[in-house]
Amino acid sequence: MWPFVARRLTLAALTLVGMSLVIFVLLRLAPGSIVDLIFQSAGYVDPAAKQRIAHELQIDRPVAIQYLLWVRDLAHGDLGISYRYGLPAWQIIRGRIPTTVELATLAMLVAVLIGVPTGILSATHQDTAVDYGLRVFSLAGLSMPAFWLGMVILLFLVREFHWIPSMTYISPYVDLRAHLVQFSFPALAVGYRSAALISRMTRSSMLEVLREDYVRTARAKGLPRRIVVNRHALRNALLPVVTVIGTEFAFLIGGLVVTETVFNLPGVARYLVEAITWRDYPIVQNLVMFIAIVVVCSNLAVDLLYARLDPRVRYE
Amino acid sequence: MRALLRAAPRRLHPAGRLVRRYPLGTAGAAIILVAVIAAAGADVLATHDPTRIDAAHTFLAPSAGHWLGTDYLGRDIYSRLMHGARVSLAVGITCSLLGGLVGGGLGLASGYAGGAVAFVIQPVLDIMQGFPLLVLALVMTAALSPSLATTIIAISVPFVPRVARVVRAAVLSIRETSYVEAATALGMSRLRIAVRHIFPNTISPLIVMTTAQLGSAILVEASLSFLGLGVPEPYPSWGRMLSVSAAEFAQKAPWLVIFPGVAISLVVFASNLLGDALRDFLDPRLRI
């Protein structure tokens, strides 16, 4: 197990370096300088002010130096200063991380609780009405924009109950119940999509396993179908599902970007949108790097878990 | 009676057989066809000018005069939906084709040429694939000034590594087949083998991937436009109809939110149905 862990850790570190390079290059693709873009909306700007900003952002230095300076600052935990708030970026981001992490975790919980059982049901009832119904249900989840589903949920709540969850953030320390109620609807809106993906993956993986010889053997020796499905098939079928769950956890952030906006939750993902709208480049760069770190860590966690569950992986 | 039933399918037209075999896929194709007709004929089908502001008739509920109601500026929602289909579909189709083309080319190069090419392309593609689609698209819109071209680039680029990976995997397995070996033994040049033997065999996964991406492209466009970072002002797109300003009025006029969302969901649903059917038909082992 340990050589595998070491190899996997090295790969994760290399991927992070690669991701930081990609982010850095992408944000410098624009013709002209970032300073011009920042001032684009301002109309006439004093050239001296422009130069000062360019110097502060260190855009007047060579690109390679800019990159190294950025990595050095990151390593020191210095995420730069937000133009919008005039505060160190880390101060703003730190408070927002728990919101996003909590939302992502709740959404994933919803996704697994819906996705895995529907996937199994779909596979064990292949080509019946149940299967078709569940497949349409999961395909619908992949087709609805998460933010729209959020809006429709809010509309429905108002229409049926004349009530909407609070649009101002409720701290769990103030009122835990209201906090959970507030978070459950956005979690549902984001989680549906992941539930759909997990359900599809569980179904196809389960169908494959159910055709294996050992499943037929188990049935042939007289074991009830329920036990064969739950004990013999499920364990193996869920292995690829674990991978999907891991990658989806990172990809949830994409859905959170819009959902946090709809439900007005002060999370990291919404801050990314705000920073992009204000062209607050140091923040955009660091927030995307933060997302990259989440992605790499969750992939790493999945691979390690996979290796733990399936010994064959370790000796590849 | 039983003989009659058994004979019935044989009389079906080939198209009829296809409908029978892939009812969901055909339904998907039909919905997309309707959307394409709406987009192409928007000028004829629209009952009002989609951009005309009418301060006296804001927030009208759906009626005979305005089939799907009017928005906060008094613009006719039905007409905006028809014209929005043009932008949303054009962006969706362009992006998935662009992503398919570039990704397919890179996948072919990386899978077949190997060596230095693969060594440079593959790590970059793998790393790009690590980012969530929407996040990568957001970063690209941040880096480039807002325009229709920027939106298309921002949506297409994240698709490239995904297509490239599938095509590369196909190329790697085709490369080992005996007919490629035979062609090599006969002295065929590598380029000719790539064009005549490898490429035709990657078309199926390429078609499946491109169709599957049509839905994603429309969704990403909708999300970007919703956030105010997508297709800029003169063009109405389905995503922009849902943008934050419309969301503010959702309680007052639900039709502002319902109809564009239904349009997006239906078309994406249709392209997913079509994608699944195409996969089952062309490449049943492909898992995407």
Interface residues (C-beta under 8 A of the other chain):
Chain A: T15 G18 M19 L21 V22 I23 L26 L27 R28 L29 A30 L37 Q40 L139 A140 L142 S143 M144 P145 F147 W148 M151 V152 L154 L155 V158 R159 S204 A250 F251 I253 G254 G255 V257 V258 T261 V262 L272 V273 I276 T277 R279 Y281 V284 V288 I291 A292 V295 V296 N299
Chain B: P123 V124 D126 I127 M128 G130 F131 P132 L133 L134 V135 L136 L138 V139 M140 T141 A142 A143 L144 S145 G215 L219 A222 S223 F226 L227 G228 L229 G239 L242 V244 A247 A250 Q251 P254 V257 I258 G261 I264 S265 L266 V268 F269 N272 L273 D276 R287
